[in-house]
Amino acid sequence: MARTEREPETGLKGILSTVGGTPLVELERLMPGFTSRVFAKVERFNPGGSVKDRSALNMVATKIRSGELVPGRSTVIESSSGNLAIGLAQICGYYGLRLVCVVDTRTTRQNIAILRAYGAEVEIISEPDPATGELLSARLHRVAELVATTPDAYWPDQYANPLNRRAHETTMGEIAEALDGKVDQLVVAAGTSGTLGGCAEYIRRHGLGTTVNAVDALGSVLFDSPVDCARLVPGHGASVAPKLLRRADADRVVHVGDLDCVVGCRTLVRREAILAGGSSGAVVAALTRLAPGIPPGSNVVIVLPDGGDRYLDTIYDDTWVQRHFGDVAHLWDGPSDAGFVGQLADIAQ
């Protein structure tokens, strides 16, 4: 779906008319010797910088069209520490809606600054929920309090809202259109499960026969992580299972660790000059794990949810990487050959 087609179809104008229609780029240098074609859906080209713009727009614009949200009167209240918050901030700013975003102490200063630049109000949760020990649970509790005490409040609730899933049917529709329906493998990170669920629904309804590979984090509760561990890299996995999650949406599941994400990101930028975020590194790592079992001549699509500019002080900072993982630069600075597949497999064991 080209961007120029969106305004007549949806009635969107201004910057919001550029949500979706992101490029599908063939990656010819990422995996030398791989016998299938690899394409990347590069979601950083959405105006708010991530795939979450699709969810945010669908969850807000649908309610404006129905009259449930009134610009200048209604307040949108949501829990998010990153990309969805920024997407909502841009969309609410465009429509003249008040936005209160509940984040926690893990949210980067850069993201908080971006939210405030768009005019959003930010509440920062510093204490985890006493019952669960999770900051996310505490954020959700605070959102519920704010919704109950704020007149004309709307909680999009990205973790349970079917409009989140529905938004990503367009993501898969654009991929299928670009490849004339021949999408043999899809590799997509799972978090709220909006992207995973929307893509899977499109595949089912159109009978594409695509194998859906979900990428989950080690330590996540989504798909029975084999280990229980803390997670450093945000964007995939979850500490609380979202209501949107349907495990049957995934044909296969690959669990990746934080170091996998770092190596995937660093390799992607060195081989393809794509500066991408942590969940994109997770998807790259998962692809290398899956590669030996993918039939030659397949069309493989990976979804890159966001850009790497919001990870410059973590994943792309050598000091941060060395502090958490030691001297691992050889994993991406070595020869540009198929050995990368084996390196990542070794890391995961």
Disulfide bonds with the S-S distance in Angstrom:
none
